[in-house]
Amino acid sequence: MSEKVARSMQTTRQRIIDAALDLFGARGVDGVSLDDIAAVVGVRKQTLLYWFASKDELVVGVLATAAEQLSLVIDAAVRAAPEEPLDRIDAVVCAVFRPAVRRPALLGLVREISRLPTAQADEVASRIRPLIDRATSYMALEMAAGRLRAGDPALTAALAYATVTGIATEPEALRAVGWQPTRAGLRTLRDELRAYLAAALRP
């Protein structure tokens, strides 16, 4: 197989994942068929099945890709941020929200994780868990050094994670308190989370 053909095939796979992400996020997994995705990509259904043996496998592939991309975004934010721990945490929060503001379908995709069969949900969670563990370990070290206010780093990380995922999983509850699922609403929620973490962690 030539390098050009290999690149073309990988591009097709990525186009399938991108189209599936947008459709799953907008309509939910149950509201999208493989035929729908094939039509958006401009390929036959058999081409999708070449890359993903089933719809379930495609769902896991899309969620895994999103988790990997989030990890890269966070890594880049941490490398670019100042050494001061509050600045680093603030940079990570902004980095996590940035893709959702640019591509709202990502929020709908988060909602779909809770609807997966247990085995598939566990597989996706295993890709997200290291990000949470990393944040918890970092805050624990900075708390021990006195650069962050002493507290429960696991609880702080869990509250931040719940805020982000709650945008997707509990939109009606958020609407009840006046929040709107728009880009402006996302920015407002992001800034509130940044302010909360700064107040909670400032030594």
Secondary structure, 3 states (H helix, E strand, C coil): CCHHHHHHHHHHHHHHHHHHHHHHHHHCHHHCCHHHHHHHHCCCHHHHHHHCCCHHHHHHHHHHHHHHHHHHHHHHHHHHCCCCHHHHHHHHHHHHHHHHHHCCHHHHHHHHHCCCCHHHHHHHHHHHHHHHHHHHHHHHHHHHCCCCCCCCHHHHHHHHHHHHHHHHHCHHHHHHCCCCCCHHHHHHHHHHHHHHHHHHHCC
